[in-house]
Amino acid sequence: MVIDKLFRKLILLVTLLKGIGIFLIILPLIIDMWGYSETPKPVELEFIRTIPTEEQEDIFFKFPPVIAVDKDGYLYAFDPNSHHWVYKINRKGELVLTIGKQGAGPGDLYKPFLMSIRDNEMVIMDQFGFSIFDTNGRFIEKFKKFKDIMDFDVHKKKIYARINASQKLITVFDYKGKKLGEFGDIYKADLSIFKGQSREFLEGFMNSGRVMCMNDKIVYISKFFGDIKIFDYTGKCIGGYMLTIDESTVKSNKDYFFKNGEKTGGSLSATSVFYDSYIEGDRLYILNGGRKYFEVILEFNLKNMALQKEYIFYDRKNSKPIDCTARKLIVRNNREGLFFYVSIREMDEEWNSILSIYRKR
């Protein structure tokens, strides 16, 4: 009888220990699934260079430039308020080529403001429409826009755009300008609390966001609400998350758009949750995520939106957290490390607009 009781206790102990072992094995999977992560210690990025340098005279930006990088590491940049061309810049920061010239004809540009590069082709949005060049500057195609384009990205010679007036989140075009379809639900406006605003303009504004194409999916991030919607290339929504980086701003924006409104007839007023975003591999990088520093870049795991790292970048002159307005971000991981390309306007006495390059230490 005593032996039987001891045997049962032994079996119970072995079962308990086995259960603890299994739990310890699956604990990382549980953490990964739920996306748990404490706020990581900020990582200081190593400053590499600015473009242009103080001595460089063939490149100039009056305002923070729109930027892109091709698969060979060449940079492309233009000033969205004054340029009618695109700079092509090598890894050393030297000007290689100027693409486009002022005008409205084939191969011309007039104040471009959006750009995407894919498969050695560069798609540029200017005041007249879309222009397509190869990365050596050869003109390929041009077609006029019909509504305001808020953002776009390209994949397999198709343009995926967030259009101001569309009643769907994303509209798809080919390189001839033919509309191929649209998908995704938008936030609907309550016109009764917004005096003097059209539905088209109001819903276009409140649904502003970033469109980013990956190999097998499209990611959209809301500018004012921080929600992330993921679609496959048939237009089916296959997932969604919520950025939890500035919850007070999100709440304030929701109160404004859905509760308080703008009854004075004045201009619309809401605060962006982030300035820019970029996807590299399975990581989502967010520029300026409502943190305590002047400028930060947050790295999230796209599989579960767990916060992985927080990066801060420093002033090139004084080695202190930079006081600037950062507007555009590109992140590239190559054999030399993880590089961050940041479009900046320095808030000093000179108000320089530059492209700064940093590397993870």
C-alpha positions as a Markdown table, in Angstrom:
| # | Residue | x | y | z |
|---|---|---|---|---|
| 1 | Met | 0.0 | 0.0 | 0.0 |
| 2 | Val | 2.8 | 2.4 | 1.0 |
| 3 | Ile | 4.7 | 1.5 | -2.2 |
| 4 | Asp | 1.6 | 2.1 | -4.3 |
| 5 | Lys | 1.2 | 5.6 | -2.8 |
| 6 | Leu | 4.8 | 6.4 | -3.4 |
| 7 | Phe | 4.6 | 5.2 | -7.0 |
| 8 | Arg | 1.5 | 7.4 | -7.6 |
| 9 | Lys | 3.4 | 10.4 | -6.1 |
| 10 | Leu | 6.4 | 9.7 | -8.3 |
| 11 | Ile | 4.2 | 9.5 | -11.4 |
| 12 | Leu | 2.6 | 12.8 | -10.4 |
| 13 | Leu | 6.0 | 14.4 | -9.9 |
| 14 | Val | 7.3 | 13.2 | -13.3 |
| 15 | Thr | 4.1 | 14.5 | -15.0 |
| 16 | Leu | 4.5 | 17.9 | -13.3 |
| 17 | Leu | 8.2 | 18.2 | -14.2 |
| 18 | Lys | 7.4 | 17.1 | -17.8 |
| 19 | Gly | 4.6 | 19.8 | -17.9 |
| 20 | Ile | 7.0 | 22.5 | -16.7 |
| 21 | Gly | 9.6 | 21.4 | -19.3 |
| 22 | Ile | 7.1 | 21.6 | -22.1 |
| 23 | Phe | 5.9 | 25.0 | -20.8 |
| 24 | Leu | 9.5 | 26.3 | -20.8 |
| 25 | Ile | 9.9 | 25.0 | -24.4 |
| 26 | Ile | 6.7 | 26.7 | -25.7 |
| 27 | Leu | 7.1 | 29.9 | -23.6 |
| 28 | Pro | 9.0 | 31.7 | -26.4 |
| 29 | Leu | 6.3 | 30.8 | -28.9 |
| 30 | Ile | 3.7 | 32.1 | -26.5 |
| 31 | Ile | 5.6 | 35.4 | -26.1 |
| 32 | Asp | 6.1 | 35.6 | -29.9 |
| 33 | Met | 2.4 | 34.9 | -30.6 |
| 34 | Trp | 1.1 | 37.5 | -28.2 |
| 35 | Gly | 3.8 | 40.0 | -29.2 |
| 36 | Tyr | 4.9 | 40.8 | -25.7 |
| 37 | Ser | 7.9 | 43.0 | -25.4 |
| 38 | Glu | 9.1 | 45.5 | -22.9 |
| 39 | Thr | 10.2 | 48.9 | -24.2 |
| 40 | Pro | 13.8 | 48.2 | -25.3 |
| 41 | Lys | 16.8 | 50.4 | -24.3 |
| 42 | Pro | 17.4 | 53.0 | -27.0 |
| 43 | Val | 20.1 | 52.1 | -29.5 |
| 44 | Glu | 22.4 | 55.0 | -30.6 |
| 45 | Leu | 22.9 | 55.0 | -34.4 |
| 46 | Glu | 26.3 | 55.8 | -35.8 |
| 47 | Phe | 26.4 | 58.8 | -38.0 |
| 48 | Ile | 27.9 | 58.1 | -41.5 |
| 49 | Arg | 27.5 | 61.2 | -43.6 |
| 50 | Thr | 25.1 | 63.9 | -44.9 |
| 51 | Ile | 24.1 | 64.6 | -48.5 |
| 52 | Pro | 25.0 | 67.2 | -49.5 |
| 53 | Thr | 28.1 | 67.9 | -47.5 |
| 54 | Glu | 28.9 | 71.5 | -46.6 |
| 55 | Glu | 31.4 | 71.6 | -49.5 |
| 56 | Gln | 29.1 | 70.0 | -52.1 |
| 57 | Glu | 27.5 | 72.4 | -54.6 |
| 58 | Asp | 25.9 | 70.1 | -57.2 |
| 59 | Ile | 23.2 | 68.9 | -54.8 |
| 60 | Phe | 20.8 | 71.2 | -52.9 |
| 61 | Phe | 17.6 | 70.7 | -50.9 |
| 62 | Lys | 15.5 | 73.6 | -49.7 |
| 63 | Phe | 13.0 | 71.2 | -48.0 |
| 64 | Pro | 13.5 | 67.7 | -46.6 |
| 65 | Pro | 13.9 | 65.5 | -49.7 |
| 66 | Val | 11.8 | 62.6 | -50.8 |
| 67 | Ile | 14.1 | 59.6 | -51.0 |
| 68 | Ala | 14.4 | 56.1 | -52.4 |
| 69 | Val | 17.1 | 53.4 | -52.7 |
| 70 | Asp | 17.5 | 50.8 | -55.5 |
| 71 | Lys | 18.8 | 47.3 | -55.1 |
| 72 | Asp | 22.4 | 48.4 | -56.0 |
| 73 | Gly | 22.5 | 50.9 | -53.2 |
| 74 | Tyr | 22.1 | 54.1 | -55.3 |
| 75 | Leu | 20.1 | 56.9 | -53.7 |
| 76 | Tyr | 17.4 | 58.9 | -55.4 |
| 77 | Ala | 16.2 | 62.2 | -54.0 |
| 78 | Phe | 14.4 | 65.4 | -54.8 |
| 79 | Asp | 13.0 | 68.4 | -53.1 |
| 80 | Pro | 9.2 | 68.1 | -53.2 |
| 81 | Asn | 8.6 | 71.9 | -53.2 |
| 82 | Ser | 11.2 | 73.2 | -55.7 |
| 83 | His | 12.7 | 70.5 | -57.8 |
| 84 | His | 11.7 | 69.3 | -61.3 |
| 85 | Trp | 14.2 | 66.5 | -61.4 |
| 86 | Val | 15.6 | 63.6 | -59.4 |
| 87 | Tyr | 19.2 | 63.2 | -58.1 |
| 88 | Lys | 20.8 | 59.8 | -58.5 |
| 89 | Ile | 23.6 | 59.5 | -55.9 |
| 90 | Asn | 26.2 | 56.8 | -55.3 |
| 91 | Arg | 27.2 | 55.2 | -52.0 |
| 92 | Lys | 29.9 | 57.9 | -51.5 |
| 93 | Gly | 27.4 | 60.7 | -51.7 |
| 94 | Glu | 28.4 | 61.8 | -55.2 |
| 95 | Leu | 26.0 | 63.0 | -57.9 |
| 96 | Val | 25.8 | 60.4 | -60.7 |
| 97 | Leu | 22.9 | 61.6 | -62.8 |
| 98 | Thr | 20.0 | 64.1 | -62.8 |
| 99 | Ile | 16.8 | 62.6 | -64.1 |
| 100 | Gly | 14.0 | 64.7 | -65.7 |
| 101 | Lys | 13.6 | 68.3 | -66.4 |
| 102 | Gln | 10.9 | 71.0 | -65.9 |
| 103 | Gly | 7.8 | 70.5 | -68.1 |
| 104 | Ala | 4.7 | 68.5 | -68.7 |
| 105 | Gly | 5.7 | 66.3 | -71.6 |
| 106 | Pro | 7.3 | 62.8 | -71.9 |
| 107 | Gly | 10.3 | 62.6 | -69.6 |
| 108 | Asp | 9.5 | 66.0 | -67.9 |
| 109 | Leu | 8.6 | 66.6 | -64.3 |
| 110 | Tyr | 6.9 | 69.4 | -62.5 |
| 111 | Lys | 7.3 | 69.5 | -58.7 |
| 112 | Pro | 7.3 | 65.7 | -58.0 |
| 113 | Phe | 6.2 | 64.7 | -54.5 |
| 114 | Leu | 6.1 | 60.9 | -54.3 |
| 115 | Met | 8.4 | 58.2 | -55.6 |
| 116 | Ser | 8.8 | 54.4 | -55.5 |
| 117 | Ile | 11.5 | 52.2 | -57.0 |
| 118 | Arg | 11.0 | 48.5 | -57.9 |
| 119 | Asp | 12.9 | 46.2 | -60.3 |
| 120 | Asn | 15.1 | 49.0 | -61.6 |
| 121 | Glu | 12.1 | 51.1 | -62.5 |
| 122 | Met | 11.3 | 54.4 | -60.8 |
| 123 | Val | 7.7 | 55.6 | -60.6 |
| 124 | Ile | 7.3 | 59.3 | -59.8 |
| 125 | Met | 4.2 | 61.3 | -58.9 |
| 126 | Asp | 4.2 | 65.0 | -59.8 |
| 127 | Gln | 1.6 | 67.7 | -60.2 |
| 128 | Phe | 0.4 | 66.3 | -63.6 |
| 129 | Gly | 0.5 | 62.5 | -63.0 |
| 130 | Phe | 2.8 | 59.4 | -63.0 |
| 131 | Ser | 6.1 | 59.3 | -64.8 |
| 132 | Ile | 8.1 | 56.1 | -65.1 |
| 133 | Phe | 11.8 | 55.9 | -65.8 |
| 134 | Asp | 14.4 | 53.2 | -65.5 |
| 135 | Thr | 17.1 | 53.8 | -62.9 |
| 136 | Asn | 19.5 | 55.0 | -65.6 |
| 137 | Gly | 17.1 | 57.9 | -66.4 |
| 138 | Arg | 15.5 | 56.4 | -69.6 |
| 139 | Phe | 11.9 | 57.6 | -69.9 |
| 140 | Ile | 9.4 | 54.7 | -70.2 |
| 141 | Glu | 5.8 | 56.0 | -69.7 |
| 142 | Lys | 3.7 | 58.8 | -68.5 |
| 143 | Phe | 0.0 | 59.1 | -67.6 |
| 144 | Lys | -2.2 | 61.7 | -66.0 |
| 145 | Lys | -3.7 | 61.5 | -62.6 |
| 146 | Phe | -7.4 | 62.0 | -62.2 |
| 147 | Lys | -7.7 | 62.4 | -58.4 |
| 148 | Asp | -5.4 | 63.4 | -55.6 |
| 149 | Ile | -2.9 | 60.6 | -54.8 |
| 150 | Met | -2.1 | 60.5 | -51.1 |
| 151 | Asp | 0.5 | 57.7 | -51.2 |
| 152 | Phe | 1.5 | 54.7 | -53.4 |
| 153 | Asp | 3.9 | 51.8 | -53.9 |
| 154 | Val | 4.5 | 49.5 | -56.9 |
| 155 | His | 4.7 | 45.8 | -57.4 |
| 156 | Lys | 5.1 | 43.8 | -60.6 |
| 157 | Lys | 4.4 | 46.8 | -62.8 |
| 158 | Lys | 1.2 | 47.8 | -60.9 |
| 159 | Ile | 0.6 | 50.9 | -58.8 |
| 160 | Tyr | -1.2 | 50.5 | -55.5 |
| 161 | Ala | -2.4 | 53.9 | -54.5 |
| 162 | Arg | -4.3 | 55.6 | -51.6 |
| 163 | Ile | -6.6 | 58.0 | -53.5 |
| 164 | Asn | -8.3 | 60.9 | -51.8 |
| 165 | Ala | -11.7 | 60.5 | -53.4 |
| 166 | Ser | -11.9 | 56.7 | -53.5 |
| 167 | Gln | -14.5 | 54.9 | -51.4 |
| 168 | Lys | -12.0 | 52.0 | -51.1 |
| 169 | Leu | -8.7 | 52.1 | -49.3 |
| 170 | Ile | -6.4 | 51.1 | -52.2 |
| 171 | Thr | -6.8 | 51.5 | -56.0 |
| 172 | Val | -4.8 | 49.6 | -58.5 |
| 173 | Phe | -3.5 | 50.9 | -61.8 |
| 174 | Asp | -1.2 | 49.5 | -64.5 |
| 175 | Tyr | 1.6 | 51.5 | -66.0 |
| 176 | Lys | -0.7 | 52.9 | -68.7 |
| 177 | Gly | -3.0 | 54.4 | -66.1 |
| 178 | Lys | -5.8 | 51.8 | -66.6 |
| 179 | Lys | -7.7 | 51.2 | -63.3 |
| 180 | Leu | -7.5 | 47.5 | -62.5 |
| 181 | Gly | -9.5 | 47.4 | -59.3 |
| 182 | Glu | -9.8 | 48.7 | -55.7 |
| 183 | Phe | -10.2 | 47.1 | -52.3 |
| 184 | Gly | -10.2 | 47.8 | -48.5 |
| 185 | Asp | -12.7 | 49.6 | -46.3 |
| 186 | Ile | -12.2 | 53.2 | -45.3 |
| 187 | Tyr | -13.3 | 55.2 | -42.3 |
| 188 | Lys | -16.6 | 56.9 | -43.0 |
| 189 | Ala | -17.1 | 60.6 | -42.0 |
| 190 | Asp | -20.0 | 62.1 | -40.1 |
| 191 | Leu | -20.7 | 65.3 | -42.1 |
| 192 | Ser | -23.1 | 66.6 | -39.4 |
| 193 | Ile | -20.2 | 67.5 | -37.1 |
| 194 | Phe | -18.0 | 69.0 | -39.9 |
| 195 | Lys | -19.3 | 72.3 | -41.2 |
| 196 | Gly | -18.6 | 73.2 | -44.8 |
| 197 | Gln | -16.6 | 70.1 | -45.6 |
| 198 | Ser | -17.3 | 67.8 | -48.6 |
| 199 | Arg | -17.4 | 64.0 | -48.0 |
| 200 | Glu | -14.7 | 63.5 | -50.6 |
| 201 | Phe | -12.2 | 65.8 | -49.0 |
| 202 | Leu | -13.0 | 64.9 | -45.4 |
| 203 | Glu | -12.8 | 61.1 | -45.9 |
| 204 | Gly | -9.7 | 61.5 | -48.0 |
| 205 | Phe | -8.0 | 63.4 | -45.2 |
| 206 | Met | -9.0 | 61.1 | -42.4 |
| 207 | Asn | -7.9 | 58.0 | -44.4 |
| 208 | Ser | -4.4 | 59.3 | -45.1 |
| 209 | Gly | -1.8 | 56.7 | -44.6 |
| 210 | Arg | 1.2 | 54.8 | -46.0 |
| 211 | Val | 1.0 | 52.1 | -48.6 |
| 212 | Met | 3.9 | 49.6 | -48.7 |
| 213 | Cys | 4.2 | 46.6 | -51.1 |
| 214 | Met | 6.0 | 43.4 | -50.0 |
| 215 | Asn | 6.6 | 40.3 | -52.1 |
| 216 | Asp | 3.4 | 38.6 | -51.0 |
| 217 | Lys | 1.4 | 41.3 | -49.3 |
| 218 | Ile | 0.4 | 44.9 | -49.1 |
| 219 | Val | 0.6 | 46.8 | -45.8 |
| 220 | Tyr | -1.4 | 50.0 | -45.1 |
| 221 | Ile | -0.8 | 52.1 | -42.0 |
| 222 | Ser | -3.3 | 54.8 | -41.0 |
| 223 | Lys | -1.7 | 58.2 | -40.4 |
| 224 | Phe | -4.1 | 59.3 | -37.7 |
| 225 | Phe | -5.4 | 56.1 | -36.1 |
| 226 | Gly | -2.3 | 53.9 | -36.2 |
| 227 | Asp | -4.2 | 50.8 | -37.4 |
| 228 | Ile | -2.4 | 48.4 | -39.8 |
| 229 | Lys | -4.2 | 46.5 | -42.5 |
| 230 | Ile | -2.6 | 43.7 | -44.5 |
| 231 | Phe | -3.9 | 42.5 | -47.8 |
| 232 | Asp | -2.9 | 39.8 | -50.3 |
| 233 | Tyr | -2.6 | 40.8 | -54.0 |
| 234 | Thr | -6.2 | 39.6 | -54.7 |
| 235 | Gly | -7.3 | 42.4 | -52.4 |
| 236 | Lys | -8.3 | 40.1 | -49.5 |
| 237 | Cys | -7.6 | 41.4 | -46.0 |
| 238 | Ile | -5.5 | 38.8 | -44.3 |
| 239 | Gly | -4.6 | 40.5 | -41.1 |
| 240 | Gly | -4.5 | 43.6 | -39.0 |
| 241 | Tyr | -2.8 | 45.2 | -36.0 |
| 242 | Met | -2.8 | 48.4 | -34.0 |
| 243 | Leu | 0.3 | 50.5 | -33.4 |
| 244 | Thr | 0.5 | 51.2 | -29.7 |
| 245 | Ile | 3.1 | 54.0 | -29.9 |
| 246 | Asp | 1.1 | 57.1 | -29.2 |
| 247 | Glu | -2.3 | 56.1 | -27.8 |
| 248 | Ser | -3.2 | 59.6 | -26.5 |
| 249 | Thr | -2.8 | 61.0 | -30.0 |
| 250 | Val | -4.9 | 58.2 | -31.5 |
| 251 | Lys | -7.7 | 58.9 | -28.9 |
| 252 | Ser | -7.6 | 62.6 | -29.6 |
| 253 | Asn | -7.8 | 62.0 | -33.3 |
| 254 | Lys | -10.8 | 59.6 | -32.9 |
| 255 | Asp | -12.6 | 62.1 | -30.7 |
| 256 | Tyr | -12.0 | 64.8 | -33.3 |
| 257 | Phe | -13.2 | 62.8 | -36.3 |
| 258 | Phe | -16.0 | 60.8 | -34.7 |
| 259 | Lys | -17.3 | 62.9 | -31.8 |
| 260 | Asn | -16.3 | 66.6 | -31.7 |
| 261 | Gly | -15.8 | 67.5 | -35.4 |
| 262 | Glu | -15.0 | 70.9 | -36.7 |
| 263 | Lys | -18.1 | 73.1 | -36.5 |
| 264 | Thr | -16.5 | 76.4 | -37.2 |
| 265 | Gly | -15.9 | 75.7 | -40.8 |
| 266 | Gly | -12.2 | 76.0 | -40.4 |
| 267 | Ser | -9.4 | 73.8 | -41.8 |
| 268 | Leu | -9.1 | 70.2 | -40.6 |
| 269 | Ser | -6.8 | 69.6 | -37.8 |
| 270 | Ala | -5.4 | 66.3 | -36.6 |
| 271 | Thr | -2.0 | 65.0 | -35.4 |
| 272 | Ser | -0.1 | 62.3 | -37.2 |
| 273 | Val | 0.8 | 59.3 | -35.2 |
| 274 | Phe | 4.0 | 58.9 | -37.2 |
| 275 | Tyr | 5.9 | 60.7 | -40.0 |
| 276 | Asp | 7.0 | 57.9 | -42.2 |
| 277 | Ser | 7.4 | 54.1 | -42.2 |
| 278 | Tyr | 9.4 | 51.5 | -44.1 |
| 279 | Ile | 9.5 | 47.7 | -44.4 |
| 280 | Glu | 12.8 | 45.8 | -44.6 |
| 281 | Gly | 12.6 | 42.0 | -44.5 |
| 282 | Asp | 10.1 | 41.1 | -41.7 |
| 283 | Arg | 10.6 | 44.3 | -39.8 |
| 284 | Leu | 8.5 | 47.5 | -39.9 |
| 285 | Tyr | 10.3 | 50.7 | -39.1 |
| 286 | Ile | 8.4 | 53.8 | -37.9 |
| 287 | Leu | 9.9 | 57.3 | -37.9 |
| 288 | Asn | 8.8 | 59.3 | -34.9 |
| 289 | Gly | 6.6 | 57.2 | -32.8 |
| 290 | Gly | 5.6 | 59.6 | -30.1 |
| 291 | Arg | 8.6 | 58.9 | -27.9 |
| 292 | Lys | 10.4 | 61.2 | -25.5 |
| 293 | Tyr | 13.3 | 62.0 | -27.7 |
| 294 | Phe | 13.4 | 64.6 | -30.5 |
| 295 | Glu | 13.6 | 62.0 | -33.2 |
| 296 | Val | 13.3 | 58.2 | -33.0 |
| 297 | Ile | 12.9 | 55.1 | -35.2 |
| 298 | Leu | 11.0 | 52.2 | -33.8 |
| 299 | Glu | 11.5 | 48.6 | -35.1 |
| 300 | Phe | 8.6 | 46.2 | -35.0 |
| 301 | Asn | 8.3 | 42.5 | -35.8 |
| 302 | Leu | 5.8 | 42.4 | -38.7 |
| 303 | Lys | 4.6 | 38.9 | -37.6 |
| 304 | Asn | 3.1 | 40.1 | -34.3 |
| 305 | Met | 3.9 | 43.9 | -34.1 |
| 306 | Ala | 6.1 | 43.3 | -31.0 |
| 307 | Leu | 8.4 | 46.3 | -30.5 |
| 308 | Gln | 12.0 | 45.0 | -31.1 |
| 309 | Lys | 14.2 | 48.1 | -30.9 |
| 310 | Glu | 14.2 | 51.9 | -30.5 |
| 311 | Tyr | 16.8 | 53.9 | -32.3 |
| 312 | Ile | 17.9 | 57.4 | -31.7 |
| 313 | Phe | 20.1 | 59.4 | -34.0 |
| 314 | Tyr | 22.5 | 62.2 | -33.1 |
| 315 | Asp | 23.4 | 65.7 | -34.4 |
| 316 | Arg | 26.3 | 65.5 | -36.8 |
| 317 | Lys | 28.0 | 68.5 | -35.2 |
| 318 | Asn | 27.4 | 68.3 | -31.4 |
| 319 | Ser | 26.9 | 64.6 | -30.8 |
| 320 | Lys | 23.6 | 65.1 | -29.0 |
| 321 | Pro | 20.0 | 64.0 | -29.8 |
| 322 | Ile | 19.2 | 65.9 | -33.0 |
| 323 | Asp | 16.8 | 68.8 | -32.9 |
| 324 | Cys | 15.2 | 68.5 | -36.3 |
| 325 | Thr | 12.2 | 67.7 | -38.4 |
| 326 | Ala | 12.6 | 64.3 | -39.9 |
| 327 | Arg | 10.1 | 63.5 | -42.6 |
| 328 | Lys | 11.2 | 60.4 | -44.7 |
| 329 | Leu | 12.8 | 57.1 | -43.9 |
| 330 | Ile | 14.5 | 54.2 | -45.7 |
| 331 | Val | 16.1 | 51.2 | -44.1 |
| 332 | Arg | 18.4 | 48.8 | -45.8 |
| 333 | Asn | 20.2 | 45.7 | -44.5 |
| 334 | Asn | 23.2 | 44.6 | -46.4 |
| 335 | Arg | 26.6 | 43.0 | -45.8 |
| 336 | Glu | 28.0 | 46.2 | -44.3 |
| 337 | Gly | 25.2 | 46.4 | -41.7 |
| 338 | Leu | 21.8 | 48.0 | -41.1 |
| 339 | Phe | 21.6 | 51.4 | -42.7 |
| 340 | Phe | 19.1 | 54.2 | -42.0 |
| 341 | Tyr | 18.5 | 57.0 | -44.6 |
| 342 | Val | 16.7 | 59.9 | -43.0 |
| 343 | Ser | 15.3 | 63.0 | -44.7 |
| 344 | Ile | 15.9 | 65.9 | -42.2 |
| 345 | Arg | 15.4 | 69.6 | -41.7 |
| 346 | Glu | 17.8 | 70.8 | -39.0 |
| 347 | Met | 16.2 | 73.2 | -36.6 |
| 348 | Asp | 19.3 | 75.4 | -36.2 |
| 349 | Glu | 20.1 | 78.9 | -37.3 |
| 350 | Glu | 20.7 | 77.7 | -40.9 |
| 351 | Trp | 17.6 | 75.5 | -41.3 |
| 352 | Asn | 19.5 | 73.1 | -43.5 |
| 353 | Ser | 17.6 | 70.3 | -45.3 |
| 354 | Ile | 19.7 | 67.2 | -45.8 |
| 355 | Leu | 19.7 | 63.5 | -46.3 |
| 356 | Ser | 21.5 | 61.9 | -43.3 |
| 357 | Ile | 22.8 | 58.4 | -43.3 |
| 358 | Tyr | 23.2 | 56.3 | -40.1 |
| 359 | Arg | 24.3 | 52.8 | -39.3 |
| 360 | Lys | 23.4 | 50.5 | -36.5 |
| 361 | Arg | 26.5 | 50.3 | -34.3 |
